[in-house]
Amino acid sequence: MSGDEPVVEPVETPLLRVVNADATPEEIAAIVAVFASLGGPEAPRERRTPEWQAHHRKVRPSFAHGPGGWRSSGMPR
């Protein structure tokens, strides 16, 4: 590369282009406000905790006391 070559800068494309030459500043402000209210991309969703490492699985279940307690310990809740 020699020093005689011109430096080409990238041209930025406008985000909004007014096509109607009769648009008033109030109309342009209104359409810009509408586009601004649409917002950007959604925030990433919160990661769910997998069931196998959920906190309620770390707690030991309590079993029923008294007569028949041994039988109810094997039944689903």
N, C-alpha and C positions, 0 to 999 in steps of 0.2 A: 504494500500500500504506500503510495506516495503522498506527500503533504499537499499536493495540488488538487486532490479530489474534494468536492464539496460535501459537507456533512448533511445528511438527510435526517431530519427529525420526524418522528411519527406524528401524523395528523390525528387529533382527537375528534371523534364523531360526537355531535351534540346529543344529549339525552332527550331533548324535546325540540321540535322544529315547528314553527308557526307557518302554516300553509296559506291561511286566509290573511291577506294584507289589511283587511278592514277590522281586524280584531282589536278591541280596546284593551288598555292595560288591566281593566277590571275583569274582562273575560279571560285573559291570559292568567291572571292571578287565581281566578276560580278554578280553571282546569289544572293548574299546578297544585292547588290545595287538594283537589280530588285525587290526583295521582300520589301526593304525599300521604294522604290518609290511608291509602291501600297498604302501606307498610312494605317491609322487606320480606325476606324469607323467614319461614317459621323457625322458632327456637328448637333445638334438638330435644327429643322426648327424653324424659327421665328414665334411666335404666331400671328395670325391675329386678328385685332380688330373686334369684332362682329359689325354687321351693326347697331344694335339698339343703340350702344353707340358711333357711328362714329361722328367726330367733325362737319361734314357738316350738320348733322341733328339738331345741337344745334343752328344754325344760322337761323334767321327768314327770309323767302323769301320776296323779294320786289315785289310789284305788279305794273302793268303798269299804267301810269298816262294818263289823258286825256279822250276823248270820247271813250266809249267802254271798259274802264279799269275795270269796275266792272264785265263785261262779261268775260274778259280774266283772271280774278283772279280765276275763277272756272274751267278753262280748264287745262288739263295736259300740262307740258312743253315739 
